[in-house]
Amino acid sequence: MTLLARFVHLSVAERLLLVRAFAWVLFFRALLPFAPLPALLRISNGPVQARSALGSSTIAWAVRAAASRIPGARCLARSLALQALLRRSGHESSLNIGVRREGADLEAHAWVTCEGRTVDDEPGTVAYTAFDPLPR
């Protein structure tokens, strides 16, 4: 099934969510090289709004689907977008950044937790040591 055919088979709410996710990921992907991280965090940490019918796993699915189609949209752009969408859909969430040693290399990774669990399904997230919570 083509990408367009799969999009058409989604519900209206899922299509709108996917469009919003695409816009947020593209927004953060475009700004990451130019804007300071604290400014991007202020945007993604918008106020938690009234709870929508969308679950955190559905929102995470939409962000993953959008990010996979945007060149260079890695974990930080994806996590910033996911947090922005979660908070604007009524889900308290936090963005985490951590590191791990891989041989002689030091790897960094960003992920989002919502309601006590990691929601972006990134394999191996537990292997990273998280920095102190990022400021709101």
TORDRENGU-729214 format. One record per residue (C-alpha): residue in one letter; residue number from 1; x, y, z. Coordinates in nm, 2 decimals. Layout:
N
+--------+-----+--------+--------+--------+
| residu | num |     c1 |     c2 |     c3 |
+--------+-----+--------+--------+--------+
|      A | NUM |      X |      Y |      Z |
...
+--------+-----+--------+--------+--------+
END
This chain:
136
+--------+-----+--------+--------+--------+
| residu | num |     c1 |     c2 |     c3 |
+--------+-----+--------+--------+--------+
|      M |   1 |   0.00 |   0.00 |   0.00 |
|      T |   2 |   0.14 |   0.34 |  -0.09 |
|      L |   3 |   0.20 |   0.61 |   0.16 |
|      L |   4 |  -0.09 |   0.82 |   0.03 |
|      A |   5 |  -0.33 |   0.52 |   0.05 |
|      R |   6 |  -0.23 |   0.45 |   0.41 |
|      F |   7 |  -0.28 |   0.82 |   0.49 |
|      V |   8 |  -0.63 |   0.82 |   0.34 |
|      H |   9 |  -0.72 |   0.51 |   0.54 |
|      L |  10 |  -0.65 |   0.69 |   0.87 |
|      S |  11 |  -0.93 |   0.85 |   1.07 |
|      V |  12 |  -0.97 |   1.23 |   1.04 |
|      A |  13 |  -0.82 |   1.27 |   1.40 |
|      E |  14 |  -0.52 |   1.06 |   1.31 |
|      R |  15 |  -0.46 |   1.26 |   0.99 |
|      L |  16 |  -0.48 |   1.59 |   1.17 |
|      L |  17 |  -0.24 |   1.45 |   1.44 |
|      L |  18 |   0.00 |   1.33 |   1.17 |
|      V |  19 |   0.00 |   1.68 |   1.00 |
|      R |  20 |   0.06 |   1.85 |   1.34 |
|      A |  21 |   0.34 |   1.60 |   1.42 |
|      F |  22 |   0.50 |   1.67 |   1.08 |
|      A |  23 |   0.49 |   2.04 |   1.14 |
|      W |  24 |   0.64 |   2.02 |   1.49 |
|      V |  25 |   0.92 |   1.79 |   1.38 |
|      L |  26 |   1.00 |   2.00 |   1.08 |
|      F |  27 |   0.99 |   2.31 |   1.30 |
|      F |  28 |   1.24 |   2.18 |   1.56 |
|      R |  29 |   1.46 |   2.01 |   1.29 |
|      A |  30 |   1.49 |   2.35 |   1.11 |
|      L |  31 |   1.57 |   2.55 |   1.43 |
|      L |  32 |   1.81 |   2.31 |   1.60 |
|      P |  33 |   2.12 |   2.43 |   1.42 |
|      F |  34 |   2.04 |   2.79 |   1.49 |
|      A |  35 |   1.84 |   2.83 |   1.81 |
|      P |  36 |   1.98 |   2.78 |   2.16 |
|      L |  37 |   1.85 |   2.47 |   2.34 |
|      P |  38 |   1.69 |   2.67 |   2.62 |
|      A |  39 |   1.47 |   2.86 |   2.37 |
|      L |  40 |   1.36 |   2.54 |   2.21 |
|      L |  41 |   1.28 |   2.39 |   2.55 |
|      R |  42 |   1.06 |   2.69 |   2.63 |
|      I |  43 |   0.86 |   2.62 |   2.32 |
|      S |  44 |   0.83 |   2.24 |   2.37 |
|      N |  45 |   0.75 |   2.29 |   2.74 |
|      G |  46 |   0.43 |   2.48 |   2.66 |
|      P |  47 |   0.16 |   2.47 |   2.92 |
|      V |  48 |  -0.03 |   2.14 |   2.97 |
|      Q |  49 |  -0.36 |   2.20 |   2.80 |
|      A |  50 |  -0.70 |   2.03 |   2.84 |
|      R |  51 |  -0.67 |   1.65 |   2.79 |
|      S |  52 |  -0.76 |   1.54 |   2.44 |
|      A |  53 |  -0.89 |   1.20 |   2.34 |
|      L |  54 |  -0.54 |   1.12 |   2.20 |
|      G |  55 |  -0.33 |   0.88 |   2.40 |
|      S |  56 |   0.04 |   0.93 |   2.45 |
|      S |  57 |   0.12 |   0.62 |   2.24 |
|      T |  58 |  -0.08 |   0.75 |   1.95 |
|      I |  59 |   0.10 |   1.08 |   1.97 |
|      A |  60 |   0.43 |   0.91 |   1.98 |
|      W |  61 |   0.34 |   0.70 |   1.68 |
|      A |  62 |   0.26 |   1.02 |   1.48 |
|      V |  63 |   0.59 |   1.18 |   1.57 |
|      R |  64 |   0.79 |   0.87 |   1.48 |
|      A |  65 |   0.60 |   0.85 |   1.15 |
|      A |  66 |   0.67 |   1.21 |   1.07 |
|      A |  67 |   1.03 |   1.21 |   1.18 |
|      S |  68 |   1.11 |   0.91 |   0.97 |
|      R |  69 |   1.02 |   1.11 |   0.66 |
|      I |  70 |   1.22 |   1.42 |   0.75 |
|      P |  71 |   1.59 |   1.40 |   0.66 |
|      G |  72 |   1.81 |   1.46 |   0.97 |
|      A |  73 |   1.53 |   1.45 |   1.22 |
|      R |  74 |   1.71 |   1.27 |   1.50 |
|      C |  75 |   1.62 |   1.20 |   1.86 |
|      L |  76 |   1.64 |   1.56 |   1.99 |
|      A |  77 |   1.41 |   1.71 |   1.72 |
|      R |  78 |   1.18 |   1.41 |   1.76 |
|      S |  79 |   1.17 |   1.45 |   2.14 |
|      L |  80 |   1.11 |   1.82 |   2.13 |
|      A |  81 |   0.82 |   1.77 |   1.89 |
|      L |  82 |   0.68 |   1.48 |   2.10 |
|      Q |  83 |   0.69 |   1.68 |   2.42 |
|      A |  84 |   0.53 |   1.98 |   2.25 |
|      L |  85 |   0.25 |   1.77 |   2.12 |
|      L |  86 |   0.20 |   1.57 |   2.44 |
|      R |  87 |   0.17 |   1.88 |   2.65 |
|      R |  88 |  -0.06 |   2.05 |   2.41 |
|      S |  89 |  -0.28 |   1.73 |   2.42 |
|      G |  90 |  -0.30 |   1.74 |   2.80 |
|      H |  91 |  -0.02 |   1.49 |   2.89 |
|      E |  92 |   0.23 |   1.59 |   3.15 |
|      S |  93 |   0.57 |   1.49 |   3.01 |
|      S |  94 |   0.94 |   1.56 |   3.04 |
|      L |  95 |   1.23 |   1.56 |   2.80 |
|      N |  96 |   1.54 |   1.37 |   2.90 |
|      I |  97 |   1.89 |   1.38 |   2.77 |
|      G |  98 |   2.15 |   1.12 |   2.86 |
|      V |  99 |   2.48 |   0.98 |   2.76 |
|      R | 100 |   2.65 |   0.64 |   2.74 |
|      R | 101 |   3.00 |   0.52 |   2.67 |
|      E | 102 |   3.03 |   0.30 |   2.36 |
|      G | 103 |   3.39 |   0.18 |   2.36 |
|      A | 104 |   3.60 |   0.50 |   2.34 |
|      D | 105 |   3.30 |   0.70 |   2.22 |
|      L | 106 |   3.05 |   0.90 |   2.42 |
|      E | 107 |   2.69 |   0.88 |   2.27 |
|      A | 108 |   2.41 |   1.12 |   2.36 |
|      H | 109 |   2.04 |   1.06 |   2.33 |
|      A | 110 |   1.71 |   1.24 |   2.40 |
|      W | 111 |   1.38 |   1.08 |   2.49 |
|      V | 112 |   1.05 |   1.17 |   2.65 |
|      T | 113 |   0.88 |   1.03 |   2.95 |
|      C | 114 |   0.51 |   1.07 |   3.00 |
|      E | 115 |   0.31 |   0.95 |   3.30 |
|      G | 116 |   0.61 |   0.76 |   3.44 |
|      R | 117 |   0.72 |   0.57 |   3.12 |
|      T | 118 |   0.92 |   0.63 |   2.81 |
|      V | 119 |   0.68 |   0.69 |   2.52 |
|      D | 120 |   0.90 |   0.72 |   2.21 |
|      D | 121 |   0.99 |   0.35 |   2.20 |
|      E | 122 |   1.36 |   0.41 |   2.13 |
|      P | 123 |   1.54 |   0.08 |   2.19 |
|      G | 124 |   1.82 |   0.09 |   2.44 |
|      T | 125 |   1.71 |   0.41 |   2.61 |
|      V | 126 |   1.77 |   0.26 |   2.96 |
|      A | 127 |   2.14 |   0.22 |   2.87 |
|      Y | 128 |   2.18 |   0.60 |   2.88 |
|      T | 129 |   2.26 |   0.78 |   3.20 |
|      A | 130 |   2.02 |   1.08 |   3.22 |
|      F | 131 |   2.14 |   1.43 |   3.31 |
|      D | 132 |   1.95 |   1.61 |   3.58 |
|      P | 133 |   1.60 |   1.71 |   3.47 |
|      L | 134 |   1.60 |   1.99 |   3.22 |
|      P | 135 |   1.45 |   2.33 |   3.33 |
|      R | 136 |   1.09 |   2.41 |   3.24 |
+--------+-----+--------+--------+--------+
END
